């Protein structure tokens, strides 16, 4: 995740911020190049040696490779901070030909801003790693078993390491905040919502901020505390936002130089609050550990486990304060953010990349964490030589991605097909609705074909068992899909109302039936089917149906119906049609919520999905996001409604696969008969060959699919529909 995030971050400087790259490239490019030369090569080389060199190096030399990786990671952080510090406090430069050019590399590296940021970042890294290891140790101690003794011995040292990091990050942050008074007084005053210059200045523990009037309508303050924090004494002038705004206008010209005070104020308090809470928890746990009592305090161990999100929250809001606090500047005093944007970008381009990357990373993060927790939970793999980076897991991830893409994309065109008779009261209106999906429906279906092919290549036993198990169900699905595809093609080729109504019914049938059967299949896979030791299904068609699978099927139908309605509100141009679809979406969404929640409850009864906290979290998050989608559609925020409904679909798919992992099909006869990513897989050679093929072809497929949606991005009008014989 770190590698691919770094690549995206590097690319976006040219993609989204070309004017910044043009203006700052002479300076900003140097730290990035040095990061690659001094850090990336070091990290990647020795990480590979560490992963694959267990039996090739002596224990001491093997340990050294991880130290080199750690050094590389901190070198990487240093060069990033050097580049970022110039953006916060430019030094060692000159303006030539309308560009910033470097004149003093030594000044760039020794920038005082670097010292504050790198120490704060280094100790934040210590704290994050420490809390993570503490949570793992607490989990293992709570779990018991042979490993518990090892983690009981280790946790004392880990807690001490964590506390050092937490105290270090607090101290470094305090000193850096004092430095901000000299170089970024606006950021400092905005963090405290201090509007007027005061001596001594109070600290606002709570404030209701009115940015329009540049005042706090209500506040709870501690007298002189802000001055004490900055000057180490209860006296000293701190300039207010109003005076700093006037100074900035005199220096740079008329503009608003005040950042988002409300967001900064509360983000800073969340960061400090999370840090303070971690210090209290870690300190108390360390005292118990030093007295040999921590292992008996299950409540404290659970607190340590559930404290895991705190450093990530603190890091995220901390960087928000750092970056948003300098607004409206991208480079303070030299270039404003609005002037740094690529001039050829459109709103569609930005939304596409933001939504796309957010979806991809969210799915990958949830999935990666789920794999990790499942790997540690599954005791059946104890003692097996199995790398979490092996090809079996890689192909499981790829298949999850393919099915997630399929349900996200095919979900909305299933939904459009289901709603066709309700959306279109006339033939022209139905043609308009169909025109929104006709250019892409076959491409959407290819995701299912590709997922099936990938399953065949990577997990042939799964393919054989699953397809034979769902034989009649798949036959029914294929009939429905064939009728649907033919109906798309033939409905407009005869000028007859009866002819078109007949094919419209086929489209509805071909959309409802596959959606229902997919819901049945997904719930059956995780709930379990009677599969024997020979990986053979031992029941019949009606053995696939249970209260849980039927509810799952209906949930898929109504969720896809809502997803399709949300898609139509974003793609239709006719206002009357949009209003009709919004009314339909309200009804479909209400039914979807009912069946989604019911399915969640039955999932708890029929499966072990909730035993995996990440699978459970993903499913609960999917429900929350779906409610957000419903709320946005009601508010007529079409794009937000569609994005949220799609995200809810994606999270639901990921949740069910996380609940399965490392299984592929659960046997209700015996856990030993379940198909897993190991007992159902192809040979390593085949997986290797397929991996190379996928690496070459998947990006190409994604590229032309994205291009297709870009081509057909505009809202559909009656003239669009009338230009085609559908």
Secondary structure, 3 states (H helix, E strand, C coil): CHHHHHHHHHHHHHHCCHHHHHHHHHHHHHHHHHHHHHHHHHHHHHHHHHHHCCCCCCHHHHHHHHHHHHHHHHHHHHHHHHHHHHHHCCCCEEEECCEEEECCHHHHHHCHHHHHHHHHHHHHHHHHHHHHHHHHHHHHHHHCCCHHHHHHHHHHHHHHHHHHHHHHHHHHHHHHHHHHHHHCHHHHHHHCCCCCCECCCCEEEEEEEECCCCEEEEEEEECCHHHHHHHCCCCCCECCHHHHHHHHHHHHCCCCCCCCHHHHHHHHHHHHHHHHHHHHHHHHHHHHHHCCCHHHCHHHHHHHHHCCHHHHHHHHHHHHHHHHCCCCEEECCCEEHHHHCCCCCCHHHHHHHHHHHHHHHHHHHHHHHHHHHHHHHCHHHCCCCCCCCCHHHHHHHHHHHHHHHHHHHHHHHHHHHHHHHHHCCCHHHHHHHHHHHHCCHHHHHHHHHHHHHHHHHHCHHHHHHHHHHCHHHHHHHHHHHHHHHHHHHHCCCCCCHHHHHHHHHHHHHHHHHHHHHHHHHHHHHHHCECECCCCCECCCHHHHCCHHHHHHHHHHHHHHHHHHHHHHHHHECCHHHHHHHHHHHHHHHHHHHHHHHHHHHHHHHHCCHHHCHHHHHHHHHHHHHHHHHHHHHHCCCHHHHHHHHHHHHHHHHHHHHHHHCCEEECECCCHHHCEECCCCCCCHHHHHHHHHHHHHHHHHHHHHHHHHHHHCCCCECHHHHHCCCC
